[in-house]
Amino acid sequence: MASRSPSSSLDSATGSGTDPARPDTGEPLGGGSDSDSDFGLGKFDCAAAGDRLEGDELEAEFESAADRLRDLVATASREQLLYLYARYKQVKVGKCNTAKPGFFDFEGQRKWQAWKQLGDMSAEQAMQEYAACVCSLDPDASLKQPDRRGADRRTGFGGAAVSSLYQEEMIREEDKNIFDYCRENNIEHVTKAIESKKVDVNTKDEEGRALLHWACDRGHKDLVSVLLQNNADINSQDDEGQTALHYASACEFPDIVELLLRAGADPSIKDQEGSLPEEVTESSDISSMLCEYSASKG
């Protein structure tokens, strides 16, 4: 599959520029698989630690644990931070409600999957597991800070400013290239650049990805239409042999898959791993759409 986005980076905490336990956006998580053990979380039993609390006492313990985590980021593993991130989101937001990120965004996918795999877990259960996990990371906290429980409670997504676990780099306007504008869905800028002949609609980045690949990866349907209207090569393959149809399928954008098929995308093209577009998606609807289309042309 495609590599991570050149605009994504790995930092040290669990949010998006705030408290390590308090992400202040609903930014997707993802990658990986459907169980904590696949994140390496089977190595520690977070849910078993500590007493089972309820009501206000549980909420106070949860908020206190979120505060304490700021001091544990340097020693916690990535898997443990993902575990905590997912449970914090479950408490504050509920069931995962964001779209799966593009498969360029490897780190974002891990976050998304960590959250999504919690399913309908209750906020109470998530708080229990979150607090127990922090306790397992810092078992002597009650000795070091006997008055910490429930103290200085804060709600929302505030807190001390720290770097995020997975945070997309901020690119200055003067440093942006055509691919950055494409990722941002800046249709006006991309259209002007193409129509003025300053940029070839089929130009590729260092991984062989064309603008159409990026637009499909990010789910920018209107931009996809603009690129096709400007003669983008619909079956162009990146360095891994993947077409725009592979990207739209893997990222689960059925409306874009349908648009590409109507515009003449070839669903029979395989990537270097021998995979068809219908084989890189987890969406049964998209897979069925591609199979039915291929059958009708066969």
KAWOPE-V67252 format. One record per run of one state. SS is the DSSP state (@ for helix, = for strand, . for the rest). FROM is the first residue (numbers start at 1). TO is the last residue. If there is no record, write none. Layout:
SS,FROM,TO + SS,FROM,TO
This chain:
.,1,7 + =,8,10 + .,11,35 + @,36,39 + .,40,40 + @,41,43 + .,44,45 + @,46,48 + .,49,54 + @,55,69 + .,70,77 + @,78,92 + .,93,105 + @,106,116 + .,117,122 + @,123,137 + .,138,140 + @,141,144 + .,145,165 + =,166,168 + .,169,172 + @,173,175 + .,176,177 + @,178,183 + .,184,186 + @,187,195 + .,196,203 + =,204,204 + .,205,209 + =,210,210 + @,211,218 + .,219,220 + @,221,229 + .,230,243 + @,244,250 + .,251,253 + @,254,262 + .,263,276 + @,277,279 + .,280,283 + @,284,297 + .,298,298
